Amino acid sequence: MTTGTVPAKLAEIIDDFQDLTEPDRLQLLLDFSRELPALPERYSDHPELLEQVVECQSPLFLTMEIGEAPGHPVHLFFSAPPEAPTTRGFAGVLLEGLDGLPAAEVLAVPDDVPDRLGLTRAITPLRMRGMSAMLGRIKRKIRESVRDEA
Amino acid sequence: MTLAPDTQDKFAEYAHPERLVSTDWLAAHLGADGLVVVESDEDVLLYETGHIPGAVKIDWHTELNDEVTRDYIDGAGFSRLMAAKGIARDSTVVIYGDKSNWWAAYALWVFTLFGHEDVRLLDGGRDIWVAEGRDITTDRPDVVATDYPVVERDDSSIRAYLGDVLEHLGKPLIDVRSGDEYTGARTTMPAYPEEGALRGGHIPTAASVPWARAAAEDGTFRTRAELDAIYRGEAGLKDGDDVVAYCRIGERSSHTWFVLTHLLGFERVRNYDGSWTEWGNAVRVPIVRGTEPGEVPVSVNRSAQAAR
């Protein structure tokens, strides 16, 4: 279990969720789902470059670009179909909260961040695991990438 | 007030054609007095992205399940839920949802536990309505609350508990999970998170018929002849059989329960909603691994007594 600090942007999103009633939290998640950007062409034309996070209930594909030292900024790319709005919403939260941060900061994100959105009752613990799986996959890929470089 | 059934030819072949409506029928009847359309999906946000005009949403997890005990809501809870959704005891309820009506069938099964008489599925569910380019809206429907009686839930005829299944061994069982779940290679659906079953495999003698085989490519139900070939032909069910269907938590097997009961006309079909997340964790219940259905172990009657 990682117990580092929550990056400022992600902390702000968590506060936004926490300030709302449960139905409004779902509405906010839906907004994130709608705003999830389409893949840039270099990935939309090459779906084989993305990998599936199989723990999600609906198809979710992701890839990342990890920049140069010293900071190794992390850029995230997600793809999920419109009929999977919950999965898209989770991806949208992670994208807005983490995209562009240095690798070390992403690795330090506490693993229980999904639980802090206050959605577990409405979404169910089972569905929330999809978001935990995405975060886990992101961290694993960062570790692999940094290891390959070392 | 209930509405006249959809009389199209495909449905006429089924045992209870009045349990299905087509998209054409639904489009023509939207807004009719006595009709309530219900969307029930796996994805909790899907309804909010757009739904059939006037449809209300029922979420299986937060609205049909008891939040504390692993059980369904009780009669008072169902009465409150129906009243809040604008459903009267004599309403015609048409349910539709994502994934070939998987969760819609689950909702329909729960409605049936409370004896709601006129409850139907939209053949093909949400996907076909969207694929046909029919109207969807994000407008919230104007629901006029109703008075729905408190009806005691009747689990005896269409729901099986663990002890019932132990007693049932030797009669037909249908395992509707994926092939790998049946053999015990895995305890959860491909691409789904682990839900914590300690043992993999299937209930002895269960025939493997993954639920989705009942659906065609477009999500509609297969024809009567195709369904007969699968369930009577391959799985060997015969008229008069007493059948129990199960999956992992009872949702996929609700779909098969619907097929066996309403489309093929079996009169004694129960859904074992405890399913593998109960059986695969229960102490000393018999389990078979591999592709063969297996035999009923001789010691099973003692276990059945203990589980009652």
Interface residues (C-beta under 8 A of the other chain):
Chain A: L26 Q27 L29 L30 S33 R34 Q52 V54 E55 C56 Q57 S58 P59 P82 E83 A84 P85 T86 T87 G89 R121 A122 I123 T124 L126 R127 R129 G130 A133
Chain B: E42 D43 V44 L45 L46 E48 T49 H61 T62 D98 D127 P190 A191 Y192 P193 E195
